[in-house]
Amino acid sequence: LDVVAENWDALVWGNYEAVMPLVWLRKYGIKCLYQPYYCQQLGIFSNAILSPQVMKQFPERAAKEFPYMEINLQPEAAIVADQFNFKEKKNLLLPLNKEYPQIQKGYSANHRRNIAKAHKAVLKFSEDVQLKPFQKFYLENIHRQAEGFEAKHERIFRKLSQVILTGDKGKIFAAVNAEGKIFAAVMFLFNQNRIINITSSTSVAGRQHGASHFLFDHVIRKFAGARIVLDFEGSSVPSIARFYEGFGSEPEIFYS
């Protein structure tokens, strides 16, 4: 949050028995809660299961401080969703606790074709991607206008990727050609029993050769059989959702 948020505070219940981060900025002089870039959802966090009576106090209290709120709350907010004007959003998850051949059976026919295309192009899976080449590749291939990607988001991306990598909180994986040129790359955050897709990117050549399909297939192959979940972090964009669903992922509802 220190990296991605312009400002943040928190609502605290008791002796930190529950905490709700509040990411905010001022717009036209008004304090607004917003969802920061590279952060799909926040919400009310606790080691205990909270009652609806306790959980509903958090958004109610936040509304007294912030006249405008546009934020995403995690799936646990379901117990108070009917008491607020929440909208459902879809995240996609793939449990990796089965062996790879079993997981692969859930792939779509289109994904199988694209993975075969990548093998035909002799792409390779790389775990030895340095931070600077990854940052350069990502910034060269992101669709800035379509994604509303501004200069401030580039600064956040550079700092966040550095913090994740130097803090040993995640890893970069890539699909490269025979000369080592990156065709697709992804940065994951490792957290407890999840590997979280923070951001990924593909070049034009990568799209032509099924590089993203190949890359995620290898990540799945690498972690298959472990008691972890691959969190695709998306998506509300239909084309991106179809891509993640093609690996056999399951929907998880969170709230806006």
C-alpha positions as CSV (number, residue, x, y, z in Angstrom):
1,L,0.0,0.0,0.0
2,D,2.9,2.4,0.7
3,V,3.9,1.9,-3.0
4,V,0.5,1.8,-4.8
5,A,-1.5,4.3,-2.7
6,E,-1.4,8.1,-2.8
7,N,-2.5,8.1,0.8
8,W,-3.8,5.4,3.1
9,D,-5.2,5.1,6.6
10,A,-7.2,2.3,8.3
11,L,-10.2,1.6,10.4
12,V,-9.3,-0.7,13.3
13,W,-11.6,-2.8,15.4
14,G,-10.5,-3.4,19.0
15,N,-6.9,-4.2,19.5
16,Y,-6.3,-4.8,15.8
17,E,-8.7,-7.7,15.8
18,A,-9.9,-6.5,12.4
19,V,-8.5,-3.8,10.0
20,M,-9.9,-2.1,6.9
21,P,-7.3,-0.2,4.8
22,L,-8.7,3.1,3.4
23,V,-6.9,4.2,0.3
24,W,-7.8,7.8,-0.5
25,L,-7.1,10.9,-2.5
26,R,-8.5,14.4,-2.8
27,K,-10.6,15.2,-5.9
28,Y,-12.0,18.7,-6.3
29,G,-11.3,19.2,-2.6
30,I,-13.3,16.1,-1.6
31,K,-11.7,13.1,0.1
32,C,-12.5,10.0,-1.9
33,L,-11.8,6.3,-1.4
34,Y,-10.5,4.6,-4.5
35,Q,-9.0,1.2,-5.6
36,P,-5.3,1.6,-6.4
37,Y,-3.7,0.3,-9.5
38,Y,-2.2,-3.2,-9.1
39,C,-4.5,-3.9,-6.2
40,Q,-7.7,-5.8,-7.2
41,Q,-9.4,-5.9,-3.8
42,L,-9.0,-4.8,-0.2
43,G,-11.7,-5.0,2.5
44,I,-11.9,-6.0,6.1
45,F,-9.2,-8.3,7.3
46,S,-9.2,-10.4,10.4
47,N,-7.8,-13.7,11.8
48,A,-11.3,-14.4,13.2
49,I,-14.6,-14.9,11.4
50,L,-16.4,-11.6,11.8
51,S,-20.2,-11.3,12.4
52,P,-22.3,-9.3,9.9
53,Q,-23.0,-6.8,12.8
54,V,-19.3,-6.1,13.1
55,M,-18.4,-6.1,9.4
56,K,-21.2,-3.7,8.4
57,Q,-19.8,-1.1,10.8
58,F,-16.7,-0.7,8.7
59,P,-18.2,0.6,5.4
60,E,-20.8,2.6,7.5
61,R,-18.0,4.3,9.4
62,A,-15.9,4.9,6.2
63,A,-18.9,6.6,4.6
64,K,-19.0,9.2,7.4
65,E,-15.4,10.2,6.5
66,F,-15.5,9.9,2.7
67,P,-18.4,11.3,0.8
68,Y,-17.4,9.3,-2.3
69,M,-16.2,5.7,-2.4
70,E,-15.3,3.4,-5.3
71,I,-13.6,0.4,-3.8
72,N,-13.5,-3.4,-4.1
73,L,-14.1,-5.6,-1.0
74,Q,-13.0,-9.2,-0.8
75,P,-15.4,-12.3,-1.0
76,E,-15.9,-12.3,2.8
77,A,-18.0,-9.1,2.3
78,A,-20.8,-11.4,1.0
79,I,-22.3,-11.5,4.5
80,V,-23.2,-7.8,4.4
81,A,-23.7,-7.4,0.6
82,D,-27.5,-7.3,0.9
83,Q,-27.3,-4.4,3.3
84,F,-25.3,-2.1,0.9
85,N,-25.4,-1.2,-2.8
86,F,-22.6,-3.6,-3.6
87,K,-22.1,-4.9,-7.2
88,E,-20.6,-8.4,-7.8
89,K,-17.3,-8.7,-9.7
90,K,-15.6,-11.9,-10.8
91,N,-12.1,-13.1,-9.9
92,L,-10.7,-16.4,-11.3
93,L,-8.8,-19.0,-9.4
94,L,-7.2,-22.3,-10.3
95,P,-6.4,-24.7,-7.4
96,L,-3.1,-26.4,-8.1
97,N,-3.5,-29.3,-5.6
98,K,-3.9,-31.9,-8.4
99,E,-1.2,-33.4,-10.5
100,Y,-0.4,-31.5,-13.8
101,P,-2.1,-34.1,-16.2
102,Q,-5.3,-33.7,-14.2
103,I,-5.2,-29.9,-14.3
104,Q,-4.4,-30.0,-18.0
105,K,-7.6,-31.9,-18.8
106,G,-9.5,-28.8,-17.9
107,Y,-7.8,-26.7,-20.6
108,S,-9.9,-25.5,-23.5
109,A,-9.3,-26.7,-27.1
110,N,-8.1,-23.2,-28.1
111,H,-5.6,-23.2,-25.3
112,R,-4.2,-26.5,-26.3
113,R,-3.8,-25.3,-29.9
114,N,-1.9,-22.1,-28.7
115,I,0.4,-24.1,-26.4
116,A,1.2,-26.4,-29.4
117,K,1.9,-23.4,-31.5
118,A,4.4,-22.1,-28.9
119,H,6.1,-25.5,-28.8
120,K,6.4,-25.4,-32.6
121,A,8.0,-22.0,-32.4
122,V,10.5,-23.5,-29.9
123,L,9.7,-21.1,-27.1
124,K,11.3,-21.7,-23.7
125,F,10.2,-21.1,-20.2
126,S,12.6,-18.8,-18.3
127,E,12.8,-18.3,-14.5
128,D,16.0,-16.2,-14.9
129,V,14.5,-12.8,-15.9
130,Q,16.1,-9.7,-14.5
131,L,14.0,-6.8,-13.3
132,K,15.2,-4.1,-15.8
133,P,14.5,-6.2,-18.9
134,F,11.1,-7.2,-17.5
135,Q,10.2,-3.5,-16.8
136,K,11.2,-2.5,-20.3
137,F,9.2,-5.3,-21.9
138,Y,6.1,-4.5,-19.8
139,L,6.2,-0.8,-20.5
140,E,6.8,-1.3,-24.3
141,N,3.8,-3.7,-24.6
142,I,1.1,-2.3,-22.3
143,H,-1.9,-0.7,-24.1
144,R,-1.6,2.7,-22.4
145,Q,-4.7,4.3,-23.8
146,A,-7.0,1.3,-23.4
147,E,-5.9,0.7,-19.8
148,G,-5.8,4.4,-18.8
149,F,-2.1,3.8,-18.0
150,E,-0.5,7.2,-17.1
151,A,2.9,8.4,-16.0
152,K,2.0,8.0,-12.3
153,H,1.1,4.3,-13.0
154,E,4.5,3.8,-14.6
155,R,6.2,5.2,-11.5
156,I,4.0,2.8,-9.3
157,F,4.8,-0.2,-11.5
158,R,8.6,0.5,-11.4
159,K,8.6,0.8,-7.6
160,L,6.2,-2.1,-7.0
161,S,8.1,-4.5,-9.2
162,Q,11.4,-3.5,-7.5
163,V,9.9,-3.9,-4.0
164,I,8.4,-7.4,-4.8
165,L,11.6,-8.7,-6.4
166,T,14.2,-7.2,-4.0
167,G,12.0,-8.1,-1.0
168,D,11.8,-11.7,-2.2
169,K,8.0,-11.5,-2.2
170,G,7.5,-12.8,-5.7
171,K,9.1,-13.8,-9.0
172,I,9.1,-13.0,-12.7
173,F,8.6,-15.8,-15.3
174,A,8.8,-15.4,-19.1
175,A,8.4,-17.2,-22.4
176,V,11.5,-16.5,-24.6
177,N,12.6,-17.5,-28.0
178,A,15.8,-19.3,-28.9
179,E,17.8,-16.0,-28.7
180,G,16.4,-15.2,-25.3
181,K,14.1,-12.5,-26.5
182,I,11.0,-12.1,-24.2
183,F,7.7,-12.9,-25.9
184,A,5.6,-12.9,-22.8
185,A,6.3,-12.2,-19.1
186,V,4.4,-12.3,-15.8
187,M,5.2,-11.1,-12.3
188,F,3.7,-13.1,-9.4
189,L,3.3,-12.2,-5.8
190,F,3.6,-15.1,-3.3
191,N,1.3,-14.8,-0.3
192,Q,0.5,-17.7,2.0
193,N,-1.3,-20.3,-0.1
194,R,-1.6,-18.2,-3.2
195,I,0.5,-17.1,-6.2
196,I,-1.0,-13.9,-7.4
197,N,-0.8,-12.6,-11.0
198,I,0.1,-9.0,-10.3
199,T,0.8,-8.1,-14.0
200,S,1.5,-9.8,-17.3
201,S,2.3,-8.7,-20.8
202,T,2.7,-10.1,-24.3
203,S,4.4,-8.7,-27.4
204,V,2.8,-8.8,-30.9
205,A,5.1,-11.7,-31.8
206,G,4.2,-13.4,-28.5
207,R,0.5,-13.2,-29.4
208,Q,1.2,-14.8,-32.8
209,H,3.0,-17.7,-31.2
210,G,0.8,-18.5,-28.2
211,A,3.4,-17.2,-25.7
212,S,1.0,-16.3,-22.9
213,H,-0.7,-19.7,-23.1
214,F,2.7,-21.4,-23.0
215,L,3.9,-19.2,-20.1
216,F,0.9,-19.8,-17.8
217,D,0.9,-23.5,-18.7
218,H,4.5,-23.8,-17.5
219,V,3.7,-21.9,-14.3
220,I,0.8,-24.4,-13.7
221,R,3.2,-27.3,-14.5
222,K,5.8,-25.9,-12.1
223,F,3.4,-25.6,-9.1
224,A,1.1,-28.5,-9.8
225,G,0.6,-30.8,-6.9
226,A,1.1,-28.1,-4.2
227,R,-1.6,-26.9,-1.8
228,I,-1.7,-23.5,-3.4
229,V,-4.1,-21.5,-5.6
230,L,-3.2,-19.6,-8.8
231,D,-5.0,-16.3,-8.5
232,F,-5.3,-14.9,-12.0
233,E,-6.7,-11.5,-10.6
234,G,-9.3,-11.1,-13.2
235,S,-11.2,-10.2,-15.0
236,S,-14.1,-7.9,-15.8
237,V,-12.8,-7.6,-19.3
238,P,-14.4,-10.5,-21.3
239,S,-11.4,-11.3,-23.5
240,I,-9.1,-11.5,-20.5
241,A,-11.6,-13.6,-18.6
242,R,-11.9,-16.0,-21.4
243,F,-8.1,-16.4,-21.4
244,Y,-8.0,-17.3,-17.7
245,E,-11.1,-19.5,-17.9
246,G,-9.4,-21.5,-20.7
247,F,-7.1,-23.0,-18.1
248,G,-10.0,-24.4,-16.2
249,S,-10.2,-21.7,-13.5
250,E,-13.1,-21.3,-11.2
251,P,-15.0,-18.0,-10.4
252,E,-14.7,-16.2,-7.1
253,I,-17.1,-13.4,-6.4
254,F,-15.9,-10.2,-4.7
255,Y,-17.7,-6.9,-4.3
256,S,-17.6,-3.3,-5.6
